[in-house]
């Protein structure tokens, strides 16, 4: 079974990595892709908005519910503990796949930046946002975050280390650099359409909801240590959102 768990984890990791890379192109509006934020299924504005809100809601529900301790406790009654995180990542990849397949663009222009230098700067911010996300996963434990460390410990028959509060690099500036990076990536576009704005606003709302529940879980795990960290470091912007 250990070998099967390892193969499952690698497959889930690959699926999530592909969905993450596709998200970069989806938001950037790469026409080489089958679909992107401004290319997809066609419907009138009202229908398109309902479809898109539904897809954003599914994404938010999956991420928020499956990440909670209560769900994990119930979920691991049916799935093996070593691949619980891997299956979470697979579910996230599938939900993103649904969004890519059934997204309905709303083409009305909200803003359009025409200055070449400013467009280049905005695209640099966009890529920088995703860079912050990717680097931040490695600053903590990339392989644990995406389920590979768990199956590796199971393979070797060694227990995982007790969770420790780590605050390297970006985490010394803000408590949630991954969310911060995503916010930059979603908002930094020189060509904002109504559909893109709907996705951006929806994901922004989800991110703040996700932060609320994640901080609650972190307080349960680390107690006073995390409370002290919250008093010293801002939530998403350095110096802002201390609590």
N, C-alpha and C positions, 0 to 999 in steps of 0.2 A: 504493500500500500504506500510505503514511503516514496517509491519511485513514481507511482501514479500521482501522488500529491505534488511532487516536484514538477511533473509534466503539466499538470493542471495549472499550477502557479505560473509557469513560464508562458503558457498559452494565454492566460488571463492578463499577464503583464504585457505581452505583445499586443493584445487587443486594445488595452487601455493606451499604450504608447501610440499606436496607430491613430486612435480616436483623438488623442491630444494633438498630434502633429496635424491632423486634418482640421482641427479647430483653428489653428493658426491660419491656414489657407482659407477656411470658411469665413473668418472675420475679415481677412484681408481682401476678400472678393476675387480670388484667383479664378479666372475664367477657364483654366485648364481642368478644374475640378467639376465633377458632375453636378454639384450644387454648392452654393455659398449663400451668404446672408442676403444677397441681392439677385440670386438665381435659384429658382426652384419651382414648386407647384404654383399654378395660377388660379386666383379666385378674386372675387370682389373684396374691397378693403375690409368690410365687416367680417366676412368669413375668414379671410386671411388672419385677421387679428385674433379671432377666436381659436383658430388652429394653433397659432404661435403661442398664445397665452397658455393653452393646454399643454403644449410641448415643454414650455418653460416650467410649468407647474409640476409636470412629471419628473423633470430633472431635479427640481428643488426637493420634492418629496422623497425621491430615491436617496439623494445625498444626505438629507437631514435625518430621515427615519433610520436608514441602515447604519448610520454612524453612531447611533445612541446605544448606551450600555444595555438598556432594557431589551432592545431588539436583538442585540448581539447574544444576550443570554438565552433568549427564546430561539434564535436562529441556530445556535450551536447545539440545540437539542436534536436537530435534523441534519446538520452538515458537520463534517469533522472540523475541529478547532483549528488545525494547521492551515486550512485553506479558506477560513472564514473571510480574511481580508482580501484574498485573491478573488473570491466570488463577489465581494463588494466592488472591486475594481472592474470585474467583468460586467456587472450590472450597470456601472457608470458608463462603460464603453457602449453597451447596448442602448442605453437611454440617449446618449449623444448620437448614436447611429440613427435612432428614430428622429431626432431633431434634424439631422442632416437630410434624411430622406423625405420628410414631410413638411419641411419649413416652407412657408408661403411668404415670399418677399412682398413688401409694401414699398413701391419705388419712389414715393413722394420725397423730394429733397428737403432735408432739414438745414444742412449747411454744406457748402462746397468750397474748399480752399484751393485757389488757383495758383497762388504764388509758389513757384518751384522750390525755393529754399525752405519755405514754411512747410510744404508738403513733405519734403525730405526729413525735416525735423520731427514732424508728427509720426512718420513711419519709423523713425529711429526710436521714438518713445514707445510705439507699439511693440517693436521687437524687444526693446528693453524691458517692457512689462513681462513678456513671456520669459525673458532671460532671468528676471528676478524670481519668477515662479520656479523655473527649473533649478536654479542654483539653490533656492531655499529648501527644496526637497533633499538635496545632498547635505545641506548644513545640519539637518537633523539626522534622519536615517532613511535614505531613499529606498533601500530594499525592504525595510520594515513597513514603510508607508504604503508600498505597493504589494505587500504580501510575500515577498521572496525570502526575507529573513526568517519568517515563521516556519516555512517548509524546510528551510536549511537546518534550523535547530531540530526540527522533527527528524530529518534525515540522519543527523549526527547523534540524535538521542541526548541532546544537551538542552538544559532549560534556558529560556530567554532571560536576559538581564532585567532586573527590576527597572521600571520606568524612572528616568531622571529628568529634571527640568533643565533643558539646555538652551542657552541664549547666545549662540555665536553670531558674529558679523551683523547681518540685517536684523536679527532678533534683539540686538542691543539698541536698535533705533525704533522699531515698531514690534508689537506683539504678534502681528499677523502679516508677515511679508508676502506670503503666498496669495492671500486675498488682495493685498495691495497691488501686487503685480498683475493679477487678473483685472482689477479695476482699471489700471492704466491701459491694458491691452484692449478692453472693451470700449473705452471712451476715446482712445487715441486713433482717430481716423480722419483723413482729410475730406472724405465724402460720406456724410451721415445721411442715410435715408430713414424714412419712418419705420421700416421694418427693422433696420439695424438699431435704431433708438429704442424700439420696443424690446428687443432682445437685451440691450444694454441696461435699460432701466429694470427689467425683470430680473436679470442676473445680479444687479447691484442690490436689489431688495433681498434676494436670496442670500447673498454674501453676508449682509448684516444680520439676517436671521441665523445663518450658520455660525457666525461669530458668537452670537448670544449663547447658543447651545454648546458650542465648543468650549467657551470660557467656563460655563457651568460645569462641564465634565472635567476640565483642567483644575478647577477649584476643588472638586471632589477628590481628584487624584493627588494633588500636591499641597492643598490646604494653604497654610500661612505662607509657604515659600512662593506660591503663585500670587497670593494676595499682595505680598511685598513687591513682586515683579510688576504687577498691575499699577502700583503706586509710583513706580519709577519710570515706566516706559509707556509711550502712547499706543493707542490701539492700531491705527492705520497711518497716522501722520506723526512724525517725531514731535514729542512734547504735548500732543493733543489726545484727549481721551483717556488720561490717567484716571484710575478709580481705586 
